[in-house]
């Protein structure tokens, strides 16, 4: 038995999801003639109260498109030092859009409205890059699945409006935040100009993200997706997985959260662990004691059938997901307890 806790991207479609995919009606999405893709886009746009949505093969491409829509070369994006767009998108912000990132030293990937104010470059000072966009990630990956305080997001929105800045949400795990915080998609649609949502993480789809946004911004999204190579043809088979997941896999996210909290409880009592980040959703980040080698620890767990990933600085990450069964969970809890 191999138990893969490296990420929630490792899941396989369920039999029911596969059946829904095989029954999908399809067409050529480049011509916007795929009815299932159109239905998915319309549904997610309506969920967030936005006029437009566009299906993408990856969350990175959706985020990179949003950055491109908001900015011009030479401008700057404010984000946290833990941000996915800065750390894990291959330098795409600079390569694709010609922009730099102004990094905030926040707390677990989150920052305040005052932090934004402090990091806006004076627009009349032409020696520095023109600040154009503020980006946040919810939940925060490197922050251990932490959820933003929605009231703080509203305050940041006011700062953005006052300073004529765009506001983008990398919602790779927004579904987890919504379930954990008992929040609604409409709330986020009112605050953000653009939002990327991922279908292939907690919802268990094989592929896909969707970018939603305001009309004036999204007018160029199809062109940017084409430039990035994201135009797809009979992709309704994949969109059908997204529709199925929205219908059947949302409420069960709480199971992943509960398992993550139980893993954190065991790790907090383990002698080989120095610190465990507070757990709100499905990500557990823990730091090993200084005398424990992280590579050796990962190899030892792999020899026991459990895969996890290193985050640097002796920190490791476990991510619970759809394919992580109760039987697997019991095995991992026992393994960590006796390690």
Backbone as numpy.savetxt, mean C-alpha at the origin, in Angstrom:
# Nx Ny Nz CAx CAy CAz Cx Cy Cz
5.37 -28.53 4.69 4.53 -27.33 4.69 5.41 -26.09 4.69
5.28 -25.27 3.65 5.98 -23.99 3.57 5.02 -22.88 3.98
5.42 -22.11 4.96 4.59 -21.01 5.46 5.28 -19.71 5.07
4.70 -19.01 4.12 5.32 -17.81 3.56 4.71 -16.55 4.18
5.46 -15.93 5.06 5.02 -14.71 5.73 5.85 -13.49 5.30
6.48 -13.59 4.14 7.28 -12.47 3.64 6.41 -11.27 3.29
5.23 -11.53 2.74 4.35 -10.44 2.30 2.95 -10.99 2.09
1.98 -10.08 2.01 0.62 -10.49 1.65 0.43 -10.50 0.14
1.53 -10.33 -0.61 1.47 -10.43 -2.06 1.67 -11.86 -2.55
1.95 -12.79 -1.65 2.29 -14.17 -2.06 1.07 -15.06 -2.19
-0.11 -14.53 -1.97 -1.33 -15.35 -1.97 -1.68 -15.85 -3.37
-2.39 -16.97 -3.42 -2.93 -17.52 -4.66 -4.44 -17.28 -4.69
-5.02 -17.12 -5.89 -6.48 -16.95 -5.97 -7.20 -18.18 -5.41
-8.28 -17.95 -4.70 -9.10 -19.06 -4.22 -9.83 -19.70 -5.40
-10.36 -20.90 -5.19 -11.13 -21.57 -6.25 -12.31 -20.71 -6.68
-12.97 -20.08 -5.71 -14.12 -19.23 -6.02 -13.71 -18.01 -6.83
-12.56 -17.44 -6.51 -12.06 -16.30 -7.27 -11.71 -16.72 -8.69
-11.06 -17.87 -8.83 -10.72 -18.38 -10.16 -11.97 -18.61 -11.01
-13.01 -19.14 -10.38 -14.26 -19.34 -11.11 -14.83 -18.02 -11.61
-14.79 -17.01 -10.75 -15.29 -15.69 -11.15 -14.45 -15.12 -12.29
-13.15 -15.35 -12.25 -12.27 -14.86 -13.30 -12.58 -15.52 -14.64
-12.78 -16.84 -14.62 -13.03 -17.57 -15.86 -14.38 -17.25 -16.49
-15.30 -16.74 -15.70 -16.63 -16.41 -16.20 -16.74 -14.95 -16.67
-15.64 -14.20 -16.56 -15.69 -12.77 -16.86 -15.95 -12.50 -18.34
-16.71 -11.45 -18.58 -16.87 -10.93 -19.93 -15.72 -9.96 -20.19
-15.06 -10.10 -21.35 -13.87 -9.29 -21.61 -13.95 -8.59 -22.96
-13.09 -7.60 -23.11 -12.95 -6.86 -24.35 -11.57 -6.23 -24.36
-11.34 -5.32 -25.25 -10.04 -4.67 -25.36 -10.03 -3.42 -24.49
-9.28 -3.48 -23.39 -9.30 -2.38 -22.44 -8.59 -1.14 -22.96
-7.64 -1.30 -23.90 -6.99 -0.13 -24.47 -8.01 0.75 -25.19
-9.03 0.10 -25.75 -10.14 0.84 -26.36 -11.25 1.13 -25.35
-11.01 0.77 -24.08 -12.01 0.90 -23.00 -13.26 0.10 -23.30
-13.06 -1.08 -23.90 -14.18 -1.93 -24.28 -14.27 -3.21 -23.46
-13.53 -3.26 -22.35 -13.62 -4.43 -21.48 -14.67 -4.15 -20.40
-15.82 -4.81 -20.45 -16.91 -4.47 -19.53 -16.59 -4.75 -18.06
-15.77 -5.77 -17.81 -15.45 -6.10 -16.42 -14.48 -5.09 -15.82
-13.51 -4.66 -16.61 -12.61 -3.59 -16.14 -13.39 -2.32 -15.89
-14.26 -1.98 -16.82 -15.07 -0.77 -16.66 -15.92 -0.84 -15.40
-16.48 -2.03 -15.13 -17.32 -2.20 -13.94 -16.50 -2.04 -12.66
-15.28 -2.60 -12.65 -14.41 -2.46 -11.48 -14.02 -1.00 -11.25
-13.65 -0.32 -12.32 -13.26 1.08 -12.20 -14.42 1.93 -11.70
-15.60 1.71 -12.26 -16.77 2.47 -11.83 -17.10 2.21 -10.37
-16.95 0.97 -9.95 -17.29 0.62 -8.57 -16.34 1.28 -7.58
-15.03 1.21 -7.86 -14.06 1.78 -6.92 -14.13 3.31 -6.93
-14.37 3.90 -8.11 -14.54 5.35 -8.16 -15.73 5.77 -7.31
-16.82 5.03 -7.41 -18.03 5.35 -6.63 -17.78 5.16 -5.14
-17.03 4.12 -4.78 -16.73 3.87 -3.37 -16.04 5.06 -2.73
-15.12 5.67 -3.46 -14.35 6.79 -2.91 -14.95 8.15 -3.27
-16.06 8.13 -3.98 -16.72 9.38 -4.33 -15.94 10.20 -5.33
-15.20 9.51 -6.21 -14.41 10.18 -7.23 -15.02 9.92 -8.61
-14.84 10.86 -9.56 -15.43 10.69 -10.88 -14.72 9.69 -11.77
-13.42 9.45 -11.53 -12.64 8.63 -12.45 -11.80 7.60 -11.69
-11.62 6.44 -12.34 -10.71 5.41 -11.84 -10.08 4.71 -13.02
-8.87 4.19 -12.82 -8.15 3.50 -13.89 -7.41 2.31 -13.32
-7.56 1.16 -13.99 -6.94 -0.09 -13.56 -5.48 -0.15 -14.02
-4.59 -0.58 -13.11 -3.16 -0.69 -13.39 -2.68 -2.09 -13.04
-1.61 -2.55 -13.72 -1.06 -3.85 -13.35 -0.38 -3.87 -11.99
0.17 -2.72 -11.56 0.89 -2.68 -10.28 0.59 -1.40 -9.52
0.80 -1.48 -8.21 0.65 -0.30 -7.37 1.74 0.71 -7.63
2.94 0.24 -7.94 4.03 1.17 -8.26 3.68 2.01 -9.47
3.13 1.39 -10.52 2.76 2.14 -11.72 1.65 3.13 -11.41
0.71 2.75 -10.56 -0.38 3.67 -10.18 0.18 4.87 -9.42
1.08 4.62 -8.47 1.70 5.71 -7.72 2.53 6.61 -8.62
3.31 5.99 -9.50 4.17 6.77 -10.39 3.33 7.62 -11.35
2.21 7.09 -11.78 1.31 7.88 -12.63 0.77 9.07 -11.87
0.38 8.85 -10.61 -0.14 9.95 -9.79 0.91 11.05 -9.63
2.14 10.67 -9.35 3.21 11.66 -9.20 3.37 12.46 -10.50
3.34 11.76 -11.61 3.47 12.41 -12.92 2.32 13.38 -13.17
1.12 13.01 -12.77 -0.05 13.87 -12.99 0.00 15.13 -12.13
0.61 15.04 -10.98 0.63 16.16 -10.03 1.79 17.12 -10.26
2.86 16.67 -10.92 4.11 17.44 -10.90 4.68 17.69 -12.30
5.66 18.58 -12.33 6.50 18.81 -13.49 7.96 18.57 -13.09
8.83 18.27 -14.07 10.24 18.03 -13.74 10.85 19.20 -12.98
11.67 18.88 -12.00 12.32 19.89 -11.19 11.57 20.24 -9.92
10.35 19.73 -9.79 9.56 20.03 -8.59 9.81 18.98 -7.51
9.10 19.12 -6.39 9.40 18.29 -5.23 8.15 17.72 -4.58
8.33 16.50 -4.06 7.26 15.78 -3.34 7.66 15.67 -1.88
6.76 16.04 -0.98 6.97 15.84 0.45 6.42 14.47 0.84
7.26 13.66 1.47 6.80 12.35 1.95 7.65 11.93 3.15
7.25 10.87 3.80 8.02 10.38 4.95 9.25 9.61 4.47
10.26 9.54 5.31 11.49 8.81 4.97 11.21 7.31 4.78
10.10 6.80 5.31 9.73 5.40 5.14 8.87 5.17 3.90
8.52 6.20 3.18 7.54 6.10 2.09 7.95 5.06 1.04
6.96 4.31 0.59 7.17 3.31 -0.45 7.65 3.97 -1.75
7.10 5.13 -2.09 7.49 5.79 -3.34 8.94 6.19 -3.34
9.54 6.35 -2.16 10.95 6.72 -2.04 11.84 5.50 -1.92
11.42 4.51 -1.12 12.28 3.38 -0.80 12.16 2.18 -1.73
10.97 1.97 -2.29 10.72 0.69 -2.95 10.14 0.80 -4.36
10.31 1.93 -5.00 9.79 2.06 -6.37 10.90 2.39 -7.36
12.11 1.89 -7.04 13.22 1.92 -7.97 13.69 3.30 -8.38
13.45 4.30 -7.54 13.84 5.66 -7.92 12.95 6.23 -9.01
11.75 5.67 -9.12 10.84 6.06 -10.20 10.43 7.52 -10.18
10.32 8.12 -9.01 9.91 9.52 -8.94 10.89 10.41 -9.70
12.18 10.15 -9.55 13.19 10.94 -10.26 13.30 10.51 -11.72
13.22 9.20 -11.98 13.39 8.69 -13.35 12.19 9.06 -14.23
10.99 8.84 -13.73 9.78 9.03 -14.53 9.30 10.48 -14.57
9.42 11.18 -13.44 8.83 12.51 -13.34 9.86 13.62 -13.17
11.10 13.26 -12.91 12.13 14.27 -12.74 11.96 15.11 -11.49
11.37 14.50 -10.45 11.14 15.23 -9.21 12.01 14.67 -8.09
12.21 15.47 -7.06 12.93 15.03 -5.87 11.95 14.84 -4.73
12.41 14.16 -3.69 11.59 13.93 -2.50 12.16 14.68 -1.32
11.34 15.43 -0.64 11.70 16.09 0.63 11.23 15.16 1.73
12.17 14.54 2.43 11.84 13.49 3.39 11.59 14.05 4.79
10.48 13.65 5.36 10.15 14.00 6.74 10.55 12.85 7.66
11.21 13.18 8.73 11.60 12.18 9.73 10.43 12.00 10.70
9.44 11.25 10.25 8.21 11.09 11.02 8.27 9.96 12.02
7.11 9.55 12.47 6.99 8.46 13.44 6.29 7.29 12.78
7.04 6.20 12.57 6.50 4.98 11.95 5.87 5.26 10.58
6.49 6.17 9.84 6.02 6.48 8.50 4.95 7.53 8.43
4.64 8.17 9.55 3.58 9.18 9.61 4.13 10.50 10.14
3.50 11.59 9.73 3.94 12.91 10.16 2.73 13.80 10.39
2.97 15.05 10.75 1.89 15.97 11.11 1.74 17.07 10.08
0.65 17.80 10.20 0.43 18.96 9.33 1.52 20.00 9.54
1.97 20.16 10.78 3.04 21.11 11.04 4.33 20.68 10.36
4.58 19.37 10.30 5.75 18.88 9.58 5.69 19.28 8.11
4.51 19.21 7.53 4.35 19.61 6.13 4.66 21.10 5.97
4.09 21.90 6.85 4.33 23.35 6.80 5.83 23.64 6.88
6.51 22.93 7.77 7.94 23.17 7.98 8.79 22.75 6.78
8.25 21.91 5.90 9.04 21.37 4.79 8.63 21.89 3.43
7.71 22.85 3.37 7.34 23.47 2.10 8.40 24.50 1.73
9.00 24.35 0.58 9.98 25.34 0.13 9.28 26.63 -0.25
9.82 27.78 0.14 9.19 29.06 -0.23 9.07 29.17 -1.75
7.89 29.35 -2.29 7.71 29.35 -3.75 8.48 30.45 -4.46
8.74 31.56 -3.78 9.47 32.67 -4.41 10.99 32.44 -4.40
11.46 31.43 -3.63 12.88 31.16 -3.52 13.28 30.19 -4.62
13.72 30.73 -5.76 13.94 29.89 -6.94 15.19 29.01 -6.86
15.96 29.13 -5.78 17.13 28.28 -5.62 16.75 26.85 -5.18
15.58 26.70 -4.61 15.14 25.38 -4.16 14.02 24.86 -5.06
13.81 23.55 -5.03 12.76 22.94 -5.85 11.39 23.45 -5.40
10.50 23.59 -6.35 9.14 24.04 -6.04 8.34 22.88 -5.47
7.86 23.03 -4.24 7.03 22.00 -3.62 5.69 21.92 -4.34
5.30 20.70 -4.74 4.08 20.57 -5.53 3.11 19.53 -4.98
3.63 18.53 -4.26 2.79 17.39 -3.87 3.15 16.90 -2.48
2.14 16.49 -1.72 2.34 15.79 -0.44 1.81 14.37 -0.62
2.61 13.40 -0.21 2.22 11.99 -0.37 2.27 11.28 0.97
1.25 10.49 1.25 1.23 9.66 2.46 0.89 8.22 2.09
1.24 7.31 2.97 1.01 5.87 2.76 0.21 5.33 3.94
-0.89 4.67 3.64 -1.76 4.13 4.69 -2.28 2.75 4.27
-1.92 1.68 5.02 -1.09 1.68 6.21 0.38 1.86 5.82
1.22 2.13 6.80 2.64 2.31 6.50 3.35 0.96 6.53
4.02 0.64 5.44 4.70 -0.64 5.34 5.87 -0.73 6.31
6.85 0.17 6.16 8.02 0.15 7.04 7.66 0.53 8.47
6.51 1.16 8.65 6.05 1.51 9.98 5.33 0.39 10.69
5.28 -0.79 10.07 4.65 -1.95 10.71 3.15 -1.97 10.60
2.62 -1.54 9.47 1.17 -1.58 9.27 0.41 -0.57 10.11
1.07 0.52 10.46 0.41 1.55 11.28 -0.62 2.32 10.47
-1.68 2.75 11.14 -2.77 3.49 10.50 -2.70 4.97 10.88
-2.89 5.82 9.90 -2.89 7.26 10.15 -4.12 7.67 10.96
-3.95 8.72 11.74 -5.06 9.40 12.40 -5.78 10.24 11.34
-7.02 9.93 11.08 -7.73 10.61 9.99 -7.84 12.11 10.22
-7.94 12.52 11.46 -8.03 13.95 11.75 -6.75 14.67 11.33
-5.60 13.99 11.46 -4.34 14.59 11.03 -4.31 14.71 9.50
-4.86 13.73 8.82 -4.94 13.79 7.35 -5.79 14.97 6.91
-6.86 15.24 7.65 -7.71 16.40 7.33 -6.94 17.70 7.52
-6.11 17.76 8.56 -5.31 18.96 8.80 -4.28 19.15 7.68
-3.68 18.04 7.24 -2.72 18.13 6.14 -3.41 18.59 4.86
-4.62 18.14 4.65 -5.38 18.57 3.47 -5.57 20.09 3.48
-5.85 20.67 4.62 -6.00 22.12 4.71 -4.70 22.84 4.36
-3.59 22.27 4.82 -2.29 22.85 4.48 -2.06 22.77 2.97
-2.41 21.66 2.38 -2.25 21.49 0.92 -3.11 22.51 0.16
-4.35 22.67 0.59 -5.24 23.62 -0.09 -4.72 25.05 0.03
-4.24 25.39 1.22 -3.73 26.74 1.46 -2.51 27.05 0.60
-1.70 26.01 0.34 -0.44 26.21 -0.38 -0.48 25.68 -1.81
-1.68 25.38 -2.29 -1.86 24.92 -3.67 -1.02 23.68 -3.97
-1.06 22.71 -3.06 -0.33 21.46 -3.21 -1.29 20.31 -3.48
-0.86 19.36 -4.29 -1.63 18.14 -4.48 -1.47 17.24 -3.27
-2.42 16.31 -3.10 -2.40 15.39 -1.96 -2.72 13.99 -2.48
-1.71 13.10 -2.42 -1.86 11.74 -2.94 -1.74 10.72 -1.82
-2.59 9.71 -1.87 -2.55 8.60 -0.93 -2.09 7.33 -1.63
-0.98 6.78 -1.15 -0.58 5.43 -1.53 -1.37 4.50 -0.62
-2.48 4.02 -1.14 -3.37 3.16 -0.35 -3.14 1.69 -0.63
-1.87 1.28 -0.66 -1.55 -0.12 -0.94 -2.27 -1.05 0.02
-2.40 -0.63 1.27 -3.12 -1.44 2.26 -4.22 -0.61 2.94
-4.86 0.24 2.13 -5.94 1.07 2.68 -7.09 0.22 3.18
-7.33 -0.93 2.55 -8.43 -1.80 3.00 -8.20 -2.25 4.44
-6.93 -2.56 4.79 -6.61 -2.95 6.16 -6.88 -1.80 7.13
-6.51 -0.59 6.73 -6.75 0.58 7.59 -8.24 0.81 7.79
-9.02 0.67 6.73 -10.47 0.89 6.81 -11.11 -0.08 7.79
-10.69 -1.35 7.71 -11.26 -2.36 8.60 -10.81 -2.14 10.04
-9.53 -1.83 10.22 -8.99 -1.66 11.58 -9.57 -0.44 12.28
-9.77 0.64 11.53 -10.22 1.90 12.12 -11.72 2.14 11.99
-12.40 1.19 11.33 -13.86 1.33 11.12 -14.18 2.62 10.37
-13.38 2.87 9.33 -13.55 4.09 8.54 -14.19 3.76 7.19
-14.55 4.79 6.45 -15.26 4.63 5.19 -14.44 5.17 4.03
-14.60 4.55 2.88 -13.88 4.99 1.68 -14.22 6.45 1.33
-15.48 6.85 1.55 -15.89 8.21 1.20 -15.09 9.26 1.95
-14.71 8.96 3.19 -13.90 9.90 3.97 -12.61 10.24 3.23
-11.97 9.20 2.72 -10.68 9.39 2.06 -10.83 10.08 0.71
-11.91 9.78 0.02 -12.16 10.45 -1.25 -12.31 11.95 -1.11
-12.83 12.40 0.02 -13.02 13.83 0.25 -11.71 14.55 0.58
-10.75 13.81 1.09 -9.50 14.42 1.55 -8.42 14.43 0.47
-8.33 13.34 -0.30 -7.22 13.19 -1.24 -7.64 13.53 -2.67
-6.68 14.08 -3.42 -6.90 14.37 -4.83 -6.80 13.11 -5.67
-5.84 12.25 -5.33 -5.66 10.96 -5.98 -5.39 9.90 -4.93
-5.85 8.68 -5.22 -5.66 7.55 -4.30 -5.36 6.31 -5.14
-4.30 5.61 -4.79 -4.05 4.30 -5.40 -4.45 3.22 -4.39
-5.18 2.22 -4.86 -5.60 1.12 -3.99 -5.14 -0.19 -4.62
-4.62 -1.08 -3.79 -4.07 -2.34 -4.28 -5.06 -3.48 -4.06
-5.16 -4.36 -5.04 -6.04 -5.51 -4.96 -5.28 -6.80 -4.67
-3.95 -6.77 -4.84 -3.17 -8.00 -4.78 -2.47 -8.23 -3.44
-2.81 -7.41 -2.44 -2.25 -7.64 -1.11 -3.33 -8.28 -0.23
-3.90 -7.54 0.69 -4.85 -8.12 1.62 -6.07 -8.75 0.98
-6.48 -8.25 -0.17 -7.68 -8.78 -0.83 -7.41 -10.06 -1.61
-6.14 -10.41 -1.80 -5.82 -11.73 -2.33 -5.93 -11.90 -3.82
-5.96 -10.82 -4.60 -6.02 -10.94 -6.05 -4.63 -11.27 -6.62
-4.57 -11.87 -7.81 -3.27 -12.20 -8.38 -2.51 -10.99 -8.88
-3.19 -9.90 -9.17 -2.54 -8.72 -9.75 -3.52 -7.55 -9.70
-2.99 -6.34 -9.72 -3.84 -5.19 -9.97 -3.92 -4.14 -8.88
-3.93 -2.89 -9.33 -4.21 -1.72 -8.49 -5.09 -0.78 -9.29
-5.75 0.12 -8.58 -6.63 1.09 -9.23 -6.29 2.48 -8.71
-6.18 3.43 -9.63 -5.96 4.82 -9.27 -7.26 5.58 -9.45
-7.69 6.27 -8.39 -8.90 7.09 -8.47 -8.50 8.54 -8.23
-9.27 9.46 -8.81 -8.93 10.86 -8.62 -9.96 11.80 -9.19
-9.67 13.08 -9.02 -10.54 14.13 -9.52 -10.43 14.24 -11.04
-11.47 14.75 -11.64 -11.60 14.79 -13.10 -10.42 15.47 -13.78
-10.03 16.65 -13.30 -8.98 17.40 -13.98 -7.64 16.69 -13.96
-7.36 15.96 -12.89 -6.10 15.23 -12.79 -6.13 13.95 -13.63
-7.24 13.23 -13.57 -7.32 11.92 -14.20 -7.44 11.96 -15.71
-7.65 13.14 -16.27 -7.75 13.24 -17.72 -6.48 12.73 -18.42
-5.34 12.90 -17.77 -4.09 12.47 -18.38 -3.64 11.08 -17.96
-4.42 10.39 -17.12 -3.97 9.12 -16.55 -3.82 8.03 -17.62
-4.74 7.97 -18.58 -4.65 6.97 -19.64 -3.37 7.15 -20.45
-3.04 8.38 -20.75 -1.83 8.65 -21.54 -0.58 8.24 -20.77
-0.52 8.60 -19.48 0.66 8.26 -18.68 0.77 6.74 -18.53
-0.36 6.07 -18.31 -0.31 4.60 -18.21 0.24 3.99 -19.50
-0.18 4.53 -20.65 0.31 4.04 -21.93 1.82 4.27 -22.06
2.28 5.46 -21.67 3.71 5.77 -21.73 4.52 4.81 -20.86
3.97 4.46 -19.70 4.64 3.55 -18.79 4.52 2.08 -19.23
3.79 1.82 -20.30 3.65 0.45 -20.79 2.55 -0.34 -20.11
1.58 0.36 -19.52 0.55 -0.31 -18.75 -0.76 -0.56 -19.48
-0.79 -0.29 -20.79 -2.01 -0.57 -21.54 -2.19 -2.06 -21.72
-3.34 -2.59 -21.31 -3.59 -4.03 -21.36 -4.82 -4.30 -22.22
-4.95 -5.51 -22.69 -6.05 -5.85 -23.59 -7.19 -6.54 -22.83
-7.36 -7.84 -22.98 -8.49 -8.53 -22.34 -8.17 -8.79 -20.86
-8.10 -7.70 -20.13 -7.66 -7.78 -18.73 -8.82 -7.96 -17.77
-10.03 -8.10 -18.31 -11.20 -8.30 -17.47 -11.13 -9.53 -16.59
-10.35 -10.54 -17.03 -10.18 -11.72 -16.20 -9.55 -11.36 -14.86
-8.64 -10.39 -14.89 -8.00 -9.94 -13.65 -8.88 -8.98 -12.87
-9.60 -8.14 -13.60 -10.52 -7.21 -12.93 -11.62 -7.97 -12.20
-12.04 -9.12 -12.76 -13.07 -9.93 -12.12 -12.62 -10.41 -10.75
-11.30 -10.68 -10.62 -10.77 -11.07 -9.31 -10.95 -9.93 -8.31
-10.74 -8.69 -8.77 -10.92 -7.54 -7.90 -12.35 -7.37 -7.45
-13.30 -7.56 -8.35 -14.71 -7.45 -8.00 -15.08 -8.53 -6.99
-14.59 -9.75 -7.23 -14.87 -10.85 -6.29 -14.29 -10.53 -4.91
-13.07 -10.01 -4.89 -12.42 -9.72 -3.61 -13.17 -8.65 -2.83
-13.64 -7.63 -3.51 -14.41 -6.58 -2.83 -15.69 -7.14 -2.22
-16.26 -8.14 -2.86 -17.49 -8.76 -2.36 -17.26 -9.73 -1.22
-16.10 -10.41 -1.21 -15.93 -11.55 -0.31 -14.72 -11.49 0.62
-13.76 -10.62 0.37 -12.51 -10.68 1.14 -12.26 -9.47 2.03
-13.18 -8.54 2.11 -12.96 -7.36 2.93 -13.07 -7.67 4.43
-14.19 -8.24 4.84 -14.44 -8.44 6.26 -13.42 -9.38 6.89
-12.93 -10.33 6.11 -12.00 -11.31 6.66 -10.63 -10.72 6.99
-10.34 -9.49 6.57 -9.07 -8.86 6.90 -8.83 -8.81 8.41
-9.91 -8.73 9.17 -9.78 -8.69 10.63 -9.12 -9.97 11.16
-9.33 -11.10 10.46 -8.67 -12.34 10.87 -7.15 -12.19 10.76
-6.69 -11.57 9.68 -5.25 -11.34 9.51 -4.71 -10.45 10.62
-5.48 -9.42 10.97 -5.05 -8.50 12.03 -4.93 -9.21 13.37
-5.90 -10.06 13.67 -5.87 -10.79 14.95 -4.68 -11.74 15.02
-4.40 -12.41 13.91 -3.24 -13.32 13.90 -1.94 -12.55 14.07
-1.84 -11.39 13.45 -0.65 -10.58 13.59 -0.45 -10.15 15.04
-1.53 -9.78 15.70 -1.44 -9.37 17.10 -1.01 -10.53 17.99
-1.46 -11.74 17.66 -1.06 -12.92 18.44 0.41 -13.25 18.22
0.89 -13.06 17.00 2.32 -13.24 16.73 3.15 -12.23 17.51
2.67 -10.98 17.54 3.39 -9.93 18.27 3.45 -10.23 19.76
2.39 -10.80 20.29 2.35 -11.13 21.72 3.43 -12.16 22.06
3.57 -13.18 21.21 4.60 -14.19 21.44 6.00 -13.58 21.30
6.19 -12.76 20.29 7.49 -12.14 20.06 7.88 -11.19 21.19
6.91 -10.51 21.75 7.18 -9.61 22.87 7.73 -10.35 24.09
7.41 -11.63 24.19 7.86 -12.43 25.33 9.08 -13.28 25.00
9.62 -13.11 23.78 10.76 -13.92 23.35 12.08 -13.27 23.75
13.01 -14.07 24.25 14.29 -13.54 24.72 15.15 -13.01 23.58
14.94 -13.53 22.36 15.78 -13.11 21.23 15.30 -11.81 20.58
14.21 -11.25 21.09 13.62 -10.04 20.50 13.89 -8.84 21.41
14.36 -7.75 20.80 14.59 -6.52 21.55 13.34 -5.65 21.61
12.62 -5.58 20.46 11.47 -4.68 20.39 10.51 -5.16 19.31
9.21 -4.97 19.56 8.17 -5.26 18.57 7.36 -3.99 18.36
7.23 -3.57 17.11 6.40 -2.40 16.82 4.93 -2.71 17.16
4.19 -1.72 17.68 2.77 -1.95 17.95 2.05 -2.43 16.68
1.15 -3.38 16.84 0.46 -3.99 15.69 -0.99 -3.53 15.64
-1.36 -2.93 14.52 -2.75 -2.53 14.28 -3.41 -3.35 13.18
-2.59 -3.79 12.22 -3.17 -4.48 11.07 -2.47 -5.82 10.86
-1.97 -6.08 9.67 -1.46 -7.43 9.36 0.06 -7.51 9.24
0.77 -6.46 9.66 2.23 -6.45 9.56 2.83 -6.43 10.96
3.83 -7.31 11.16 4.56 -7.36 12.42 6.03 -7.08 12.11
6.56 -5.99 12.63 7.99 -5.69 12.50 8.62 -5.79 13.88
9.65 -6.61 13.97 10.31 -6.78 15.26 11.82 -6.69 15.08
12.47 -6.22 16.14 13.92 -6.04 16.12 14.57 -7.10 17.01
15.55 -7.80 16.46 16.25 -8.83 17.21 17.25 -8.20 18.19
17.60 -8.95 19.20 18.67 -8.51 20.10 19.97 -8.36 19.31
20.85 -7.49 19.79 22.08 -7.17 19.06 22.96 -8.39 18.82
22.90 -9.37 19.73 23.76 -10.54 19.58 23.13 -11.63 18.71
21.99 -11.34 18.11 21.33 -12.29 17.21 21.50 -11.81 15.78
22.10 -12.63 14.93 22.33 -12.29 13.54 21.04 -12.51 12.74
20.58 -11.46 12.07 19.29 -11.54 11.39 19.30 -12.53 10.23
20.42 -12.59 9.48 20.49 -13.54 8.36 20.45 -14.98 8.86
21.16 -15.24 9.93 21.15 -16.59 10.51 19.77 -16.94 11.04
19.10 -15.94 11.63 17.76 -16.16 12.17 16.78 -16.50 11.05
16.86 -15.75 9.95 15.98 -16.00 8.80 16.23 -17.40 8.24
17.50 -17.78 8.12 17.85 -19.11 7.60 17.34 -20.22 8.51
17.45 -19.99 9.81 16.99 -20.99 10.77 15.48 -21.20 10.66
14.74 -20.10 10.54 13.29 -20.22 10.41 12.92 -20.89 9.09
13.65 -20.57 8.03 13.37 -21.20 6.73 13.59 -22.71 6.81
14.59 -23.13 7.57 14.83 -24.57 7.73 13.67 -25.24 8.46
12.88 -24.45 9.18 11.70 -24.95 9.87 10.42 -24.74 9.04
10.60 -24.24 7.80 9.45 -24.10 6.91 8.77 -22.76 6.93
9.39 -21.75 7.59 8.75 -20.43 7.71 9.62 -19.38 7.02
9.02 -18.64 6.10 9.72 -17.58 5.39 9.31 -16.22 5.93
10.29 -15.36 6.14 10.04 -13.97 6.52 11.10 -13.12 5.84
11.03 -11.80 6.01 11.93 -10.91 5.26 12.63 -9.95 6.20
13.88 -9.62 5.86 14.64 -8.65 6.64 14.36 -7.24 6.17
14.36 -6.29 7.11 14.09 -4.88 6.81 15.32 -4.00 7.06
16.46 -4.61 7.36 17.65 -3.85 7.70 17.69 -3.50 9.18
18.88 -3.20 9.68 19.08 -2.78 11.08 18.58 -3.84 12.06
18.75 -5.12 11.69 18.34 -6.25 12.53 16.82 -6.32 12.75
16.08 -5.67 11.87 14.62 -5.73 11.93 14.08 -6.75 10.93
13.05 -7.47 11.32 12.42 -8.47 10.48 10.93 -8.17 10.36
10.32 -8.72 9.30 8.90 -8.47 9.07 8.14 -9.76 8.81
7.00 -9.89 9.47 6.03 -10.95 9.20 4.75 -10.29 8.71
4.12 -10.88 7.69 2.87 -10.34 7.17 1.84 -11.47 7.07
0.74 -11.33 7.76 -0.33 -12.33 7.69 -1.23 -12.05 6.49
-1.91 -13.10 6.01 -2.66 -12.95 4.76 -3.67 -14.08 4.57
-4.33 -14.04 3.45 -5.41 -14.95 3.11 -5.00 -16.42 3.14
-3.77 -16.71 2.72 -3.32 -18.11 2.63 -2.66 -18.62 3.91
-2.61 -17.77 4.91 -2.01 -18.16 6.20 -3.11 -18.76 7.07
-3.17 -20.08 7.09 -4.28 -20.80 7.72 -4.14 -20.87 9.24
-5.20 -21.29 9.90 -5.17 -21.47 11.35 -4.14 -22.53 11.76
-4.04 -23.59 10.95 -3.06 -24.65 11.22 -1.64 -24.09 11.15
-1.38 -23.30 10.13 -0.06 -22.66 9.99 0.21 -21.73 11.16
-0.81 -20.99 11.55 -0.66 -20.01 12.63 -0.29 -20.70 13.93
-0.93 -21.79 14.23 -0.63 -22.54 15.45 0.82 -23.04 15.43
1.24 -23.52 14.27 2.62 -24.01 14.12 3.63 -22.90 14.36
3.39 -21.72 13.77 4.33 -20.59 13.91 4.36 -20.09 15.35
3.20 -19.99 15.98 3.16 -19.57 17.38 3.97 -20.51 18.27
3.80 -21.81 18.05 4.56 -22.80 18.84 6.06 -22.71 18.54
6.38 -22.54 17.27 7.79 -22.46 16.87 8.48 -21.26 17.52
7.84 -20.11 17.47 8.43 -18.91 18.04 8.49 -18.99 19.57
7.52 -19.61 20.17 7.49 -19.76 21.64 8.64 -20.62 22.14
9.01 -21.64 21.32 10.05 -22.59 21.73 11.40 -22.30 21.12
11.51 -21.21 20.37 12.72 -20.96 19.60 13.91 -20.69 20.52
